[in-house]
Amino acid sequence: DTTPTSISERATIKVNKPIKFNFAHDEQFDLAGLDVTAIITRVAIFEDGTTKDLETTTENISAVCAPLGTPKSTYDKTSFVYDVPLEYKGANQLIADEFKKNVPTFKALVGQKGDANLDHNVDTRDVSLVLREYSANIFGNSILESQVSTNESIVKELNSVGIATLADFSKFLGNVDENPTLNTVDATFIARYYASNIFTRTEWNDILGS
């Protein structure tokens, strides 16, 4: 009799996702490029104890996966790099059980809007850096990389996830109005945000008017 007495199944979860920048006040992560795959391996077990590998199946489950948390709930002012856990919202119990046993994660970069110098604070030093970068840009130069690369721990942290240039992350955080360039408008908004927060807690939407 070649009929197996049982079939053993196992799910392995693979997560691929390009590193994306996120503002710490955001209510959801940038999930562009998220690719979550469940690889189901099946083994037939026969009465005499022998086994036979059956065909492996692969299922893309990206559409039924979601982060456990938001940038706002994740950022703790001590790190820029986070392993964000995923939850499974599909109906396959085998996959659901695997998520519970081995929670899959993806890496995300999270920082405070306005923190151009990458020190986990938004203050006058960020205003100064943005203005100096704007002045350098007028002559086709940039000072961001040299300025933010002085902190070895931050360099090591960001390089660990493949961020080749810290200037890109610095510019992302400093470009508070999210237009194509870093300029005096961004510096003005950062100064207003800093000054306003001295007296009362102020959100970026209060400053930007959106």
N, C-alpha and C positions, 0 to 999 in steps of 0.2 A: 504494500500500500504506500503510494507516494504522497498521500495527503498529510500535511503537517498537523501535528497535534495542537500547535499554537503558533502565533506570529508575534514576535517582539518588535515594537516600534520605538524609535527615538527621534526627537527633534533637536536640531542644532540651529541656533539663531546667528545670523551674520548681519552686522550693521556696517554700512558704508555711508559716509556723509562728509562732504567737504566742510572744512572749518569755516564758520560764519561769525561775523561780529554782531554783538547784541548790546543794546543799551540796558543799563541796570534797572531802568524804570519800565521797560517793556513788559507787556502782559502775555507775550508769547514769543517763543524762540523762532528764529529764522530757520525754517525746515527745508529750504530749497536744496534739492539734491539728495534728500534722505532716501536711502534704499535699504529696506529691511527684508531679508530673505530667510525663510524657514526651509531647512534641508531635512527631509524625512527619510531616515534609513529603516528598512524593514528586514527582519531575519526570520526565516521559517525554521521552526524547531520540530524535529520528527521524533517518533516514539522511541527509536533506538539511540537517541541523544545526539544524532548528527544535526547539522544546521546548514542552511543555504541562504546566501545573501540574495534578497530580492531587489527589484529595480528601485533605485533611489529617486525620489520625487522632490522637486523644488517649487516653492510657492512664494511669490512676492506678497508680503503682508504689510507693505508700507502704509497703505490706505487705512489700515485698522490698528495703527500704532500711534501713540501720542506721548509727549514728554510728561513725566511726573514732576510738575513744577513749572515755573516761569522764570525768566531772567530776574524779575523783581524778587521772587522768593528764594532764588539761588545765590545771588551775589551777596558776599559777606564782608567786603572791603578788605580782604586779606589776600585774595588771589584773582587772577584774570581768567584762568583756565579751569573749567569744570567738567566733570563726567556727569552727564545728565541721564538719569534712568528713563527707560521707556516702559510704558504699559501696553498690554495687548487687549484690544477691544473686539476681537473676532470670536468666532464660535467653535473653533477647533480646540478641543480639550487637551489634546497632546501638546499643542503649542502653548496653550495657557499654562499648563503645568510646568513647562520648561521655563517660561518667563518667571514663574514664582521661585523656581530653584536657582536659576542663574539669570538675574535681571540684566538684560542688555543695556548698554549705555552708548551715548555719542558724546564727543567733546565739543564744547562751545566756549567762545571767548565772550566775556561779559565785563563791561566797565561802565563807570559813570559818565554820562554825557557831560562834556566840558572838561574832563580830566585829561587834557592834552599832554601833560608831562608824566602821566602814568604813575602817580603816587597815591592813588585811591582817595584823593581830595579834589574839590573844585574850589579854587581860590585865585588870588591875584597872580600867583606864579603861572597859572594856566593862561591868564589874560596876557601876561608879558610874553610867554612863549608863542602864542598865536600871532601877536603883533610882530614879533621878530621874524617868524616864519613868513608872514605876509611881506615884510620888507625884503627878505632874502629872495622871495619868489619874483619880485619886480625885476631883479637882475638875473633871473633864471637859476637861482640857487635854492637850496633847502638846508635847514639846520636841524630838522626834527630828529633824524637818525642819530646825529652826534649828541644831541641833548638828552634823549631818552635812553640811550645805550649805556649811560654811566652807572646804572643800577644793575649789577651782575645777576642778582637773583631774578629780576624781571626778565632780563635777557635770556637766562637759562630756562625760565618757565615758558616763555613764548616760543623760543626755539624748539622746545620739546614737542610742540605740536605742529612744527613745520612752518612757522611764521618767519619767513626769511628776513623781513624788514619790519622793525618795530614802528617805523615811520607811518606805515599804512594804518596800524591800529591807533596810533596817536592822532593821525589826521581824521580818522573816523570819529573818535570821541570829541575832538576839537571842533569839528564841522557841525556845530549845534543846529544850524538852520537847514542842514542836509542838502545844501546846494552843491554844485560841482567844485567850488573853491573854498579855501580857508582864507578868511579875510577879516577886515576890521569889524564887519557886522557880527561875526562870530565872537570876536573879542568883547564887543559891547554887550552881547547877550550873556556871556559868561560873567562879566563884571556885574551885571544886574542880578543875575542869579545868586552870585556870592553875597552881594550886599543885602539882598532881600532876605536871605537865609540867616543873616546875623541876628535879625529881629524876630522872624517868624518862619516856620517851615513853609517853604515855597516849592511847588512842583514846576517842572520845565514847561508844562502847558500854560501855566500862569505867565511865564516870561515870553514865550513864543506866540501866545495867543491862538493856540490850536488845541 
